């Protein structure tokens, strides 16, 4: 399965990545090679194999429902470019 | 053409944990902006999720309550999209292996019949923060307190056939969730939110029509209105020869209409993949059975018991079990007063009217079950009449002293002394010669008027049964 330049541009847009025209061509070829490998893997019979959710064969450890994090707003907002009234400010989000 | 409506609901419920789904930040509602958002919630590099055990237990508890399959091995996935109220750039959710699988719940329809509604799945996910679009120097303000709050998204099958059925389903879900005490489930505060998938098809057609998804419905009333509006809109489009476009529409409660959100990105662009920062959740039978043992008696079963144990009508039982608090209140009142029928009437009528009038929660009522039970006992032992009891009930609102003290202080005790009652009756006979004559001429129903006169003269304090008896014997 080959990936077109248009598809690369669409995926790049979804991931908010800037890809130049030249790069798009290269990436299309590179990803197509990966997809070819995946096609090969698809031909293996996996009917009786459980899907792998994680490479580690282990179960998730759980934590007790306890509040452990104090309010560090003032400190954390020092990291943000802009804040006001306790809010982080970001470029206007248009609905 | 006759159309059939097909509705499926997606309900998001905030699980009432103390801390967030993957971090130790607090989840208290209404806190100052960003005071409950910490390094993980802000997606600072190097932070990792650690799953909250209570959220898992709550999800499993819900699953068991609706008879669902519990996923023995459930997996979190990343749902990718960029929005500033979700700083990671993805929402952690569950796609192929949710914690709760297929289940069902039963709703009661207006004609008294019941209908089983399928639940496709319920999965855990994290809530997003809030964007405030008021003018902050021409920018958007972001509050991440809610980001990471655990949600259970409950997805129904497209089994609902009218807006009324959708509301009945939502109310039943709300009731079960409150019984389980896994969420506040307050729609106005957003701890329970509902999206509706709505389509119509010609009656008899098997295939579903194209559906639209309505978002932003934040009350039971609006669920009904938004769906009815949308169904009518779709009918109008089809009648005009148009086609329904699959899209997300926003409900505007002020204008009572839905309008297109014209989402730029098409469906299935979330590029889900398994969350590499979390391992699968493995649940064994012992765990499931331990959770099952904590299940309370659920509303359907409790209503059935109220009918069989207390002799209530199915309607009354249904009203009383709607909330766990109300059902507990009724049961305490019934047990302490020894009269379930009276208790049911007082709780479902007088108490309910009181709560409605003041927009009170049950816990706000100055009259709790113990006091109401005493009041009912005083009716039963003839200390007061049922009518005077209403006056005492009113007085109890402002006076926290005990019921007997209020009756005594207001001089509301029923007159049962036969000497006093006889002179009362004599007076009424003297005052109403015409009616007395009519009674003696055989128009026996006049007795009602005469009893009424006695009650009025005694300011409601005479025992009506005794008055009736004395009147009859004096007039015969």
Interface residues (C-beta under 8 A of the other chain):
Chain A: X14 X15 X16 X51 X53 X54 X56 X58 X59 X60 X61 X62 X63 X64 X65 X66 X67 X68 X69 X71 X72 X73 X76 X77 X79 X82 X84 X85 X86 X87 X88 X89 X90 X91 X92 X93 X95
Chain B: X17 X18 X19 X23 X24 X25 X26 X32 X33 X34 X35 X36 X37 X38 X39 X42 X44 X50 X51 X52 X53 X54 X55 X56 X73 X75 X80 X82 X83 X84 X96 X97 X131 X132 X133 X136 X137 X138 X139 X140 X141 X142 X143 X144 X261 X265 X269 X271 X274 X276 X278 X279 X280 X281 X282
